[in-house]
Structure formats: C-alpha cells, structure tokens
C-alpha cells in the first residue's frame, strides 16, 4: 500500500487500531502527553522529555500486547502523530466507533 497523503494513511491507521482497548490506551497516552506539555510550559521543561515517553508507552503497549501489530509510528511518524490526535478527538466526540466500522467492514 502506497501512502502519499494523510487521507491515504487514515484508513490504514484506523484498521491498526480496531480493538477498543488499543484505542483506550492511545487516548490515555495522548492525554497524558498533553498534560506533560502543559506542565513543561508551566512547571519544568523536563516534562517535555516525559511527553513522548509516556504517550508512546501506552500506545506501543496497545500495539504489541493488545492489537498484536506494529505501531504505525515506525513507518509514518508524522502522519501517526497527527492521526493519534484525530483519533483522540473522534473518541472524545463519540465518532471513532463508526470510523472503525467504516474502515474495517468487508
């Protein structure tokens, strides 16, 4: 599969996050990473180092032990980061389940 745009990447990303527990772990990691960024701006710059470590720890656990696949970060790091936050928004707005159904049907 050739991926040239985010629109090409998104269906691949959604299929790689088909299990609800994987998506939950990603959401937790993404929210904690955002909290670390806020703390880095307000408390200590050291929290900038914690943001990716915490965010990826939750996400990669979900891939390796729940979804049993390889994180998209390895092949498409920038699209993957953007997709993490698109997915988080869709989870928070209750639309991610429909997105998964649309991209995993058939």
N, C-alpha and C positions, 0 to 999 in steps of 0.2 A: 504494500500500500504506500503510495507516494503522498506525502504530506507537504503542501506548499503554503497553506494558509491556516489560520485558526479554525475556519469553517471546515476544513478537511480534517483537522485534528480532533475537534469536539466529539464526533461520533465514536472514534477510537477511544478517547478518554472516558466517555460515558460507559462503554462496554467494559472497560478495565475497572470500573467501579460499580459493578452490577449488584453487589451484595450490600444490604443496608448497613451492616456493621462496618464495612470498609468506609462507606460514606460518613458514618458517625465518627470514626476515628480521624478521618481527614478534617471534618468540621471542628473537632476538639483541637487538633493540632493547629489549624488555621487561626482559630480564635485565640489560642494561647500565644501564637506567634505575633498576632496583632497587639495583644496585651504587652508582650515583651518590647515591641517597638514603642508603644506609648511610654512604658517605663524607662526605656533608653532615652527618650526625649525629656523626661521629667525627673528621673531619679539618678540613673547612672548609665553611661554609654556602654557599659559591659553587657547590658541586656540586649544590645544589638547582636552579640555573639550567640546568645541563647535563642533568639527568634528562629533561625533556620534549624538549629539542633532540635528544638522541641517540636517545631512544625513537621519536620521530616521524620522524626522518630515515630510519631503517631501514624503518619501516612505510610511509611515503609513497613511498620508492623502490620498494618492492614493488608498491604500487598503480599508480604511474604507469608503471613500466618492465617489470614482470613480469605483473601481472594486467590492466593497461590499464583500470582503472576509477577511480572517485572514492572516496577514503577516507571511511568512514562517520563519521569524526570531524566532518566539516563539518556534517552534518545531525543527528547524535545524539552529542554529545561525551561525555556521562556514560555512556550505555549502551556506547559504543565502548570507553572506557577499561576498564570492567568486563569487557566481552567479550574484550579483549586478554588479561586475566589468566585468565579462564576458559579461553580457547584455549591459553594457555601451560600451564596445569595439564593440560589434556587431551593436549597434545603430550608433556609430560613423563611422563604415565602411559600413553601409547600408545593413547589413545582418540579422537584427533582425526580420524584417517583414517576411522573408522566414522561419525563425526559428519558429515563432509563427504559421504560416500556416501549417508547417510540424507537429507540436505537437498538434494542435487543430483540424486538419482535422478528419472527421469521428466521 
